[in-house]
């Protein structure tokens, strides 16, 4: 998990002059569609220069009982910004992976956040992480527009529930850790 973060995610944050990132640790409660009402979700703000040290601490504290996720919240030159994060609904297969990448690359006019990003493969589907910092209004608009992404067969690419939860919460969040029998996501490609 730390290797995935350092090798693929961290260099892109540095490229974009991101000052702080926000990680989220959480406990999943079976049957709840949103965050734990007992507030077991914690947002952790990390300055970029402390990333390696803090990541080691956080990764050692997450695992079977707590998950860890990246969030769309960042700061750049003291301004709150957002990264485009997307949980996909397509199941893992060679065909779906190729089509997903093709659709994402063709969709950068609709979703400018996709001009620079990466795709990760999870146990059951895919995550998309955009690296272009957005204002809150731009982030909201692009999250809503991602509902329009479709396969050739007309299937939704985006997980609609994920989009709803993200917009309701005010930020996106994608799991990075091994948690609840789900392995660490694997890098597929940069966009």
Secondary structure, 3 states (H helix, E strand, C coil): CHHHHHHHHHHHHHHCCCCEEEEEEECCCCCCCCCCCCCCCEEEEEEHHHHHHHHHHHHHHCCCCCEEEEEEEEEECCEEEECCEEEECCCCCHHHHHHHHHHHHHCCCCCHHHHCEEEEECCCCEEEEECCCECHHHHHHHHHHHHHCECCCCCECECHHHHHHHHHHCCCEEECCCECCECCCEEEEEC
